[in-house]
Amino acid sequence: MGILLRGGTVVSSQGTENLDVLLTGEKVAAVGKNLPAGDAQAVDCTGMLLFPGFIDGHTHFDLEVCGTITADDFASGSRAALRGGTTMVVDFAAPDKGETLARGLERWREKAGCGTACDYGFHMTIDDWNEGISREIEDMMAQGVTSFKMYMTYPAMMIPEGDMYRALLRLRETGGIAGVHCENDGVIRELVEDAKKNGRLAPSSHPRTRPAPLEAEAVGHLLRLAQLADVPVVIVHLSARESLEEVRAARRRGQTVYVETCPQYLLLDDSVYGSPDYMEAAKYVCAPPLRKREDQDALWEALRNGEIDTVATDHCSFTTAQKRAGRYDFTKIPGGLPGVEHRGVLLYTYGVSAGRISLANMCRALCENPAKLYGCWPKKGVIAPGSDGDVVVYDPAANGVISASGQVQRADYTPYEGWKTAGSIAQVYLRGRLAVDHGQVLETQGRFVRREKGRL
Ligand SMILES: [Zn+2]
């Protein structure tokens, strides 16, 4: 029994090779030339690219923001993920202030326990700091939650920087790693106050109150704390060229810094906030905000040369009705974009097919690096004997068009409406089982992945 994917081109971080892939049970049993089918079902993959299942290291399903809950819960978000070739997501468990990490994790495991279609793990949010939480870091590591999240903006989530420093020291002791949302909150608050005082309440004020230098300042600030604590950190959703300069400076000092960006920062720019239709502009409100064309170019270049390690989505979806809450006040627009469904096809089309990155670059950013960084390599992130049977069969000849009308994610729009795609995802296998066939998501059961300590 099993499935033999025959005649396809296997993509890895090293490049491509024409190889057959045999899936048996939940695993990849063999990879090689002219593998005998035996009693396996042979599937002709001639002309197809075979990627390891994509990993999205940054999603927010079933999360409350601005008094409303994301349009996608774990069931719908994970189906959308799978449909887009993502066989594993790492979402964010967020305890309330005063709650233990254990209780936060329990609540998030309950949320995800109901019908998550792809495999999943959690980053644990540190939005409070005390002796108990410090002790709990070790418990989290033991339970396979080996990465953490800290915020330098959003008062509900931030911790004082002394505590942030303490947390970094603790992560150094335990081998955990933190991803940090870097924006200078204090100055953003002043800019928002000025905008409000002057009656500038349209969505166009959103990017103006969160300009790139305030992201870069926070990145530099965090990296100096990490230098002192002597611990690697992850800069999540890096969006600006100036932030990259801070990362380069830290790396020149000898620090280990990992960088994530997102398709929206590679592909969209802040001109969308100028739309006279406020509801149209509100669809793009997220933090950090979309930047300039020059930033996109810098991010693509950094992705190509390996300065950016991963591309995740920061999927945090709201319907246009939910976004409408902020039509008279941009600060009340729930922030976030839908994207978990389209990352693979966007990176292939506007990255690989457009000649900006190689297939190996794409495989590193979507598969290998997130698997290593988040401690599930080589179980995930590579097509190799013994790895999970997670395979994306990509048909580079089956061009398509992205449209909200055909999507599974529950937002009623996509920022990429009408965008043409070079090729599309033909099938997705999750742990050896066919999970998606030509856009049809079949019934599958995602599993919690206990992760090890991660590093690239
Ligand atoms: Zn996020």
Residues whose N, C-alpha, C, O or C-beta is under 5 A from the ligand:
A	BS01	ZN	D314
